[in-house]
């Protein structure tokens, strides 16, 4: 199985939001009460290292995407729980 290019995805998501690495590190550390630094983030984006599963879940939450999207397993960005919620809303609106 080919290694997922999580780094490319992380960099793309960060750049889409016009965030510097410094800005992202500060925001992630404050929001999730974690301790990551710019060099860790840089290694992730260069695919030299991968974030732990726990951090991948936090990154997916931060960007509003699924972990599967981060790992390159799907091209669908929206987490499945949001898809299910939207489906329920549509069903409720039809009544």
Secondary structure, 3 states (H helix, E strand, C coil): CCCCCHHHHHHHHHHHCCCCHHHHHHHHHHHHCCCCCHHHHHHHHCCCCCCCHHHHHHHHHHHCCCHHHHCCCCCCCCCHHHHHHHHHHHHHHHC
